[in-house]
Amino acid sequence: MKKQLLIFLTICCFPFMLNAQMPERTPENIAKYKELCRAHIYKDMKGMYREAGGALVFPFLAPGSNQYLDMLWDWDSWLSNIALRQILLENGTEKDKQEALKYEQGCILNSLHYGGMDGWIPIWIERNAPSREEMLKTRNPWKSNMHKPTLAQHAAFIVRNMNGDAEWLRDDFYTLQAFVCKYLNFHRHKATGLFYWETDEAIGVDNDPSTFYRPQGSSGSIFLNALMYRELQAMAYLPGCLNLDDIAVSFEKEAAVLKGKVQEHCWDPRDRFYYSVDLNLLPVEKPDIKGLYPGQLFLHVGQPRDYDCLIQRLSVWSGFMAMWAEIATPEQAKEIVRIHFHDTCSFNAPAGIRTLSPLEKMYNVRASGNPSSWQGPVWINVNYLVFRGLVKYGFTEEARELAEKTILLLGRDYERFGALHEYYLPDNGEPVLNKGFQNWNLLVLNMAAWLDGKPFVTEF
């Protein structure tokens, strides 16, 4: 308790001590670091390109640092591709755009190459990875996590940028349907209609306390459900591009149902925020007895529980994902921004959005790579996704603030070290880990273009 009080007082009462190393947010600094980011990113663009070989039978996009040098990752490749398209828009020739297409499509095709009728697709694929059959000898696909629900979104993003041409996807479209339907059929809690992680392994937001070290299958994650809602919308778009309209209708219905379930179960009217939920409740069952005898008392039978989950009131950044996915109502979004975005004692830091509030006992910003640390540090994909939610609901000033903080953070990193890092301390912007990490960090370009009133690339 003393530790939390000290953190609270330091952040709220002495912010000048903590942000002393962050550049001042002036028009001159914004312009300076914006151009510095652009110069470095334009030069390093092809650092994410990887050629086909081994288990990866198509060219693909990699995060671009030594730690992730030659691997295909699920949501990493999707967000990297959005940044890549911005680079090509600003600084690419037609030849560059045609060259990039094979790497973009290869991210999808490599993943689908590992798919099957059961729908299981791995979270990451290494060049020397074993075959799918060998992988499944050492894991139960029904009890382990798989590729996050960003695969259809990534495919839809590419198809939209090809003016609706999805023919490159037709031969593997069944496998993509099987993947999404595996989530629908085997990773959904029947009572609430929400999706859950099987385990806490490789969920992307690795040690998010709403899932980390919790019982298997118990976390109805708002992060997962927001991704899944957009994945279902992508699956409603893609069949239309292949003249499979009847299939599109079924996914449209699933998306509408999920949106309602998230609003019902994950919105907290007390805190006015979206939270993950606890699904780890004992089942309601009739007593296993042969008869009633005088004096015997059977607990629970008079009034068993009539709720199917409990809100996890943990101040995790992923509550903002309800705005990114456009699940939140306009009234809810207004309250989220007023109460939570503006709270400098919780999420709003000099370097962007803290992944966990310092007021939570789990807050910890020390370096960690396995699991990666999401207990407070600033990640650029988080800054971007929160930024996009703000833009979608019309919170222009708040979006501007977050975009400018991100530009200052990364521009200063380039200025000092000539490279970017994986994540950062929230209050002074110091890099924590993994120099050379590119990946979704390059989305700073999309934010900068929005600031300048120029065309900017968005996710599907």
C-alpha positions in Angstrom: 0.0 0.0 0.0 2.8 2.4 0.8 4.4 1.7 -2.6 1.1 2.6 -4.4 0.7 5.8 -2.3 4.2 6.9 -3.2 3.7 6.3 -6.9 0.4 8.1 -6.7 1.9 11.2 -5.0 4.9 11.2 -7.3 2.9 11.1 -10.5 0.1 13.4 -9.4 1.9 15.9 -7.3 5.4 16.1 -8.9 4.9 15.5 -12.6 7.6 18.1 -13.5 10.2 15.7 -12.0 9.1 12.8 -14.2 8.7 14.4 -17.6 11.8 16.4 -17.5 13.4 14.3 -20.1 10.5 14.4 -22.6 10.8 17.2 -25.1 8.4 20.1 -24.6 5.2 19.8 -26.6 5.7 22.9 -28.8 4.9 23.4 -32.5 8.6 23.6 -33.2 9.4 20.3 -31.5 6.5 18.6 -33.1 7.6 19.7 -36.5 11.3 18.7 -35.8 10.6 15.2 -34.5 7.9 14.6 -37.1 10.4 15.1 -39.9 13.0 13.0 -38.0 10.6 10.1 -37.8 9.8 10.4 -41.4 13.4 10.4 -42.5 14.4 7.3 -40.5 11.2 5.4 -41.4 11.4 6.0 -45.1 15.0 4.8 -45.0 14.2 1.7 -43.0 11.0 0.7 -44.8 12.3 -2.6 -46.3 13.8 -3.7 -43.0 10.5 -5.5 -42.4 10.6 -7.5 -45.6 11.5 -11.2 -45.4 11.8 -13.6 -48.3 10.2 -17.1 -48.6 12.0 -20.1 -47.3 11.7 -23.1 -45.0 8.3 -23.3 -43.3 7.4 -19.8 -44.6 6.6 -20.5 -48.2 5.6 -17.0 -49.1 7.4 -13.6 -48.5 6.2 -11.9 -45.4 6.6 -8.9 -43.0 8.6 -9.2 -39.7 8.8 -6.8 -36.8 12.4 -5.9 -37.8 14.6 -6.3 -34.7 17.1 -9.0 -33.8 14.7 -10.5 -31.3 12.0 -11.1 -33.9 14.4 -11.3 -36.9 12.9 -14.0 -39.0 9.4 -14.8 -37.7 5.9 -14.2 -38.8 3.7 -12.9 -36.0 -0.1 -12.5 -36.0 -1.2 -9.0 -35.0 2.3 -7.6 -35.5 2.2 -8.3 -39.3 -1.3 -6.7 -39.5 -0.4 -3.4 -37.7 3.0 -3.3 -39.5 1.2 -3.5 -42.8 -1.0 -0.5 -42.0 2.2 1.5 -41.3 3.8 0.1 -44.4 0.9 1.4 -46.5 1.4 4.9 -45.0 5.0 4.8 -46.0 4.2 3.8 -49.5 1.5 6.5 -49.7 3.9 9.2 -48.7 7.2 8.0 -50.2 6.6 5.0 -52.5 6.6 4.6 -56.2 4.2 2.4 -58.1 7.0 -0.2 -58.3 7.4 0.0 -54.6 3.7 -0.7 -54.0 3.7 -3.7 -56.4 6.8 -5.1 -54.7 5.2 -4.7 -51.3 2.1 -6.5 -52.2 3.7 -10.0 -52.2 5.0 -9.4 -48.7 1.6 -8.2 -47.5 -0.4 -11.1 -49.0 2.3 -13.5 -47.9 1.5 -12.8 -44.2 -2.0 -14.1 -44.8 -1.1 -17.0 -47.1 1.6 -18.3 -44.8 -0.8 -18.4 -41.9 -3.5 -20.1 -44.0 -0.9 -22.5 -45.2 -0.7 -23.7 -41.6 -4.5 -23.9 -41.3 -6.8 -26.9 -41.6 -10.4 -28.0 -41.4 -10.3 -27.7 -37.6 -9.4 -24.0 -37.9 -6.3 -24.0 -35.7 -3.6 -21.6 -36.9 -0.4 -20.8 -34.9 0.3 -17.5 -33.3 3.7 -17.2 -34.8 5.6 -19.2 -37.4 9.4 -19.5 -37.5 11.4 -20.3 -40.7 12.5 -23.6 -39.2 9.0 -24.4 -37.8 7.9 -28.0 -38.1 4.9 -29.0 -40.2 1.4 -28.4 -38.9 1.0 -32.1 -38.2 4.2 -32.1 -36.1 3.1 -29.0 -34.2 -0.2 -30.7 -33.3 1.6 -33.7 -31.8 2.7 -31.6 -28.9 -0.3 -29.5 -28.2 -4.1 -29.8 -28.0 -5.5 -27.2 -30.5 -8.8 -27.1 -28.5 -7.1 -26.1 -25.3 -4.3 -23.8 -26.5 -4.4 -20.2 -27.9 -4.1 -19.6 -31.6 -3.6 -16.7 -34.0 -5.4 -13.7 -32.6 -8.6 -12.7 -34.5 -6.8 -10.2 -36.8 -6.3 -12.5 -39.8 -9.6 -11.6 -41.6 -9.0 -8.0 -40.7 -5.6 -8.1 -42.2 -6.9 -9.8 -45.4 -9.8 -7.3 -45.6 -7.3 -4.4 -45.3 -5.3 -5.7 -48.2 -8.4 -6.5 -50.3 -9.8 -3.0 -49.7 -6.5 -1.5 -50.8 -6.8 -3.6 -54.0 -10.2 -2.1 -54.7 -12.0 -5.2 -53.6 -10.0 -7.8 -55.5 -10.0 -10.9 -53.3 -9.2 -13.5 -55.9 -5.8 -14.1 -54.4 -7.6 -15.3 -51.3 -10.3 -17.5 -53.0 -8.5 -20.9 -52.8 -7.8 -20.5 -49.1 -11.0 -18.7 -48.1 -12.4 -21.9 -46.6 -9.5 -22.1 -44.3 -10.0 -18.5 -43.2 -13.7 -19.3 -42.5 -12.6 -22.4 -40.5 -10.3 -20.2 -38.4 -13.0 -17.7 -37.5 -15.5 -20.4 -36.9 -13.2 -22.2 -34.5 -13.4 -19.0 -32.3 -17.2 -19.0 -32.7 -17.6 -22.7 -31.9 -14.9 -23.5 -29.3 -13.7 -20.2 -27.7 -17.0 -18.7 -26.8 -18.7 -18.8 -23.4 -22.2 -20.1 -23.9 -23.9 -18.2 -21.1 -22.5 -14.7 -21.9 -21.7 -15.1 -25.6 -18.2 -13.6 -24.9 -14.9 -15.0 -26.2 -12.2 -16.1 -23.9 -8.5 -17.0 -23.9 -7.7 -20.6 -23.4 -4.6 -19.8 -21.4 -2.4 -16.7 -20.7 0.2 -17.9 -23.3 1.1 -15.5 -26.1 -2.0 -13.4 -26.0 -0.1 -10.3 -27.3 -0.7 -8.3 -24.1 1.2 -11.0 -22.2 1.0 -10.2 -18.5 -2.3 -8.2 -18.6 -3.5 -9.0 -15.1 -7.1 -9.7 -16.3 -5.7 -12.9 -17.9 -2.2 -13.5 -16.5 -1.9 -16.4 -14.1 -5.7 -16.9 -14.1 -7.5 -20.2 -14.5 -7.7 -21.5 -18.1 -10.7 -20.4 -20.1 -11.8 -17.9 -17.4 -10.9 -14.5 -19.0 -13.6 -12.8 -21.1 -11.1 -10.3 -22.3 -12.3 -6.9 -23.6 -9.2 -6.8 -25.8 -10.0 -10.2 -27.4 -13.7 -9.4 -27.8 -13.1 -6.0 -29.4 -10.7 -7.7 -31.9 -13.3 -10.5 -32.5 -16.0 -8.0 -33.3 -13.9 -6.3 -36.0 -12.8 -9.8 -37.2 -16.5 -10.7 -37.7 -17.1 -7.5 -39.6 -14.2 -8.3 -41.9 -15.7 -11.7 -42.5 -18.9 -10.0 -43.5 -16.9 -7.9 -46.0 -14.7 -10.5 -47.7 -17.4 -12.9 -49.0 -19.0 -10.1 -50.9 -15.8 -9.5 -52.7 -15.9 -13.2 -53.8 -19.7 -13.2 -54.7 -20.5 -15.3 -51.6 -23.1 -12.9 -50.2 -25.1 -15.5 -48.2 -22.0 -16.3 -46.2 -21.5 -12.6 -45.5 -25.0 -12.4 -43.9 -24.2 -15.0 -41.3 -21.1 -13.2 -40.1 -23.0 -9.9 -40.0 -25.4 -11.4 -37.6 -22.6 -12.8 -35.4 -21.0 -9.4 -35.3 -24.3 -7.7 -34.2 -24.9 -10.3 -31.5 -21.3 -10.0 -30.1 -21.6 -6.2 -30.0 -24.7 -6.5 -27.8 -23.1 -9.0 -25.5 -20.0 -6.9 -25.0 -22.2 -3.8 -24.2 -24.3 -6.0 -21.8 -21.5 -7.7 -19.9 -18.3 -5.5 -20.1 -19.6 -2.0 -19.6 -19.4 -0.9 -16.0 -21.9 1.9 -15.2 -20.2 2.5 -11.9 -16.7 3.3 -13.3 -18.0 4.2 -16.8 -15.4 2.0 -18.5 -15.2 -1.2 -20.4 -13.6 -4.1 -18.5 -12.7 -7.8 -19.0 -15.0 -10.2 -17.1 -14.4 -13.2 -14.9 -16.1 -16.3 -16.3 -14.7 -18.6 -13.6 -18.0 -19.2 -11.7 -19.2 -22.6 -10.4 -22.1 -24.0 -12.4 -25.7 -23.7 -11.2 -26.7 -27.3 -10.5 -29.5 -29.2 -8.8 -28.5 -31.0 -5.6 -27.5 -34.6 -6.1 -29.7 -36.1 -3.4 -32.2 -39.0 -3.1 -34.7 -37.1 -1.0 -35.3 -34.3 1.5 -35.0 -35.1 5.2 -36.0 -33.0 8.2 -33.3 -30.7 9.4 -31.1 -30.8 6.2 -30.2 -27.5 4.6 -29.0 -27.4 1.0 -27.3 -24.1 0.2 -27.7 -22.3 -3.1 -31.1 -23.9 -4.0 -33.2 -21.1 -2.5 -31.7 -18.5 -4.8 -28.9 -19.6 -7.0 -26.8 -17.0 -8.9 -28.6 -15.4 -11.8 -25.5 -13.6 -13.3 -23.1 -15.3 -15.7 -19.9 -13.3 -15.2 -18.3 -10.7 -12.9 -16.6 -7.5 -14.0 -12.9 -7.4 -13.4 -12.4 -3.8 -12.2 -8.7 -3.6 -13.2 -7.6 -0.4 -14.8 -6.1 -1.9 -18.0 -5.7 0.2 -21.2 -7.8 -2.3 -23.2 -11.0 -0.7 -22.0 -10.3 1.9 -24.7 -10.6 -0.9 -27.3 -14.4 -0.6 -27.1 -13.9 2.8 -28.8 -11.5 1.5 -31.4 -13.9 -1.3 -32.3 -16.8 1.2 -32.2 -18.7 -0.9 -29.7 -19.1 1.9 -27.2 -22.1 4.2 -27.6 -21.4 7.9 -28.1 -22.5 8.6 -24.5 -20.2 5.9 -23.2 -17.3 7.2 -25.2 -17.8 10.7 -23.8 -17.6 9.3 -20.3 -14.5 7.1 -21.1 -12.6 10.1 -22.4 -13.8 12.5 -19.6 -13.0 10.2 -16.7 -10.2 7.9 -17.9 -8.3 9.4 -20.8 -7.8 12.7 -19.0 -6.7 11.1 -15.7 -3.0 11.7 -15.3 -2.9 9.6 -12.2 -4.0 6.6 -14.2 -3.7 6.2 -18.0 -2.6 9.6 -19.3 1.2 9.9 -19.1 3.7 12.3 -20.7 4.7 9.5 -23.2 1.2 8.4 -24.0 -1.1 5.7 -22.5 0.0 3.6 -19.6 -0.9 0.0 -20.2 -1.9 -0.4 -16.6 -2.8 2.3 -14.0 0.0 3.0 -11.4 -2.8 2.8 -8.8 -3.1 -1.0 -9.4 -0.9 -3.2 -7.2 0.4 -5.0 -10.2 1.9 -1.9 -11.7 5.5 -2.7 -12.8 7.6 -1.1 -15.5 10.8 -3.1 -15.3 12.2 -4.8 -18.4 10.7 -8.2 -19.2 10.7 -10.0 -22.5 9.1 -13.3 -21.6 6.4 -12.4 -20.9 6.6 -9.0 -22.5 5.6 -6.3 -20.0 2.1 -4.8 -20.2 1.9 -3.8 -16.5 2.4 -0.1 -17.1 4.9 0.7 -19.9 3.9 2.7 -23.0 3.6 0.7 -26.2 3.1 2.5 -29.5 0.4 0.1 -30.8 -1.6 1.1 -27.7 -1.1 4.8 -28.3 -2.2 4.2 -31.9 -5.3 2.2 -31.1 -6.5 4.6 -28.4 -5.8 7.5 -30.9 -7.9 5.8 -33.5 -10.8 5.4 -31.1 -10.6 9.1 -30.2 -10.6 10.1 -33.9 -13.6 7.8 -34.6 -15.7 9.4 -31.9 -14.7 13.0 -32.7 -12.4 13.7 -29.8 -10.0 15.8 -31.9 -8.1 17.6 -29.2 -7.4 14.4 -27.3 -6.3 12.6 -30.4 -4.0 15.5 -31.2 -2.4 15.3 -27.7 -1.8 11.6 -28.1 -0.4 11.9 -31.6 2.0 14.7 -30.6 3.2 12.8 -27.5 4.0 9.8 -29.7 5.9 11.9 -32.2 8.0 13.4 -29.5 8.7 10.0 -27.9 9.8 8.3 -31.0 11.5 11.3 -32.6 13.6 11.7 -29.5 14.4 8.0 -29.6 15.7 8.3 -33.2 17.6 11.4 -32.2 19.4 9.8 -29.3 19.8 6.2 -30.4 19.2 6.1 -34.2 16.6 3.4 -33.7 13.3 2.7 -31.9 12.6 0.3 -29.0 9.9 -2.1 -28.1 8.3 -0.2 -25.2 9.0 2.9 -23.0 8.7 4.3 -19.5 5.5 6.3 -19.3 6.7 9.3 -17.4 10.1 10.2 -19.0 10.0 8.3 -22.3 13.1 6.3 -21.6 13.3 3.1 -23.8 13.2 -0.1 -21.8 13.9 -3.0 -24.2 14.9 -4.3 -27.6 16.6 -1.6 -29.7 15.8 -1.8 -33.4 12.1 -2.8 -32.9 10.1 -1.3 -35.8 6.8 -3.1 -36.2 3.8 -1.1 -35.2 6.0 1.7 -33.9 6.0 2.9 -37.5 2.3 3.8 -37.1 3.6 7.2 -35.8 3.5 8.1 -39.5 -0.2 7.6 -39.8 -0.7 9.7 -36.7 1.5 12.5 -38.1 -0.3 12.5 -41.4 -3.6 12.9 -39.6 -2.1 15.8 -37.6 -1.1 17.5 -40.9 -4.5 17.0 -42.5 -3.0 14.7 -45.1 -4.4 11.4 -46.4 -3.7 8.7 -43.8 -4.1 4.9 -44.0 -6.4 3.2 -41.5 -7.0 -0.4 -40.5 -10.1 -2.1 -42.0 
